[in-house]
Amino acid sequence: MKSTQLTIPEVLLLEPRVFSDERGFFFESFNQRAFDSAVGKHISFVQSNHSRSMQHVLRGLHYQIKQAQGKLVRVVVGEVFDVAVDIRRSSPTFGQWVGEILSAENKKQLWVPPGFAHGFIVLSEHAEFLYNTTDYWAPEHERCIVWNDATLAIDWPLKGKPALSEKDACGATFETAEVYD
């Protein structure tokens, strides 16, 4: 597995070694030793999630203020633009974001550590998104920063307005959001 630090060094782009021929392909989508080596410590996952979304659906920017979740994310059908925002007040990259195209074709994964808000927009006709989390879903601790926050100025690859849930449309601004110390 190839691991690349992004402009926020704790967020990693992971690229598996893919073996392909005329019959199809094979790759290890997860290897605990390789992942721990890339991250620099042992990470345990406790929950796996799978979502399907249609084109122009934007989900995020989500996080849990308690029971913070690290997320290992990938796309198995379609293509998304995936975003991680550093919301750790003590971090030198506080308020900065990184974005990457994840797709079934490129097989890339993104490691989004605890302390980050996360979201994505579907670029293809539809997409299926898988993510493993380091802590359990806790709806009482769930928070959302509005996707189009002016302070964050995320450069979403949009064609028109995104399709949003009510929760995502009513997210807090970055300035008023609860963040980590």
Secondary structure, 3 states (H helix, E strand, C coil): CEEEECCCCCCEEEECCCEEECCEEECCCCCHHHHHHHHCCCCCCCEEEEEEEECCEEEEEEEECCCCCCEEEEEEECEEEEEEEECECCCCCCCCEEEEEEECCCCCEEEECCCEEEEEEECCCEEEEEEEECCCCCHHHEEEECCCCCCCCCCCCCCCCCECCHHHHCCECCCCCCCEC
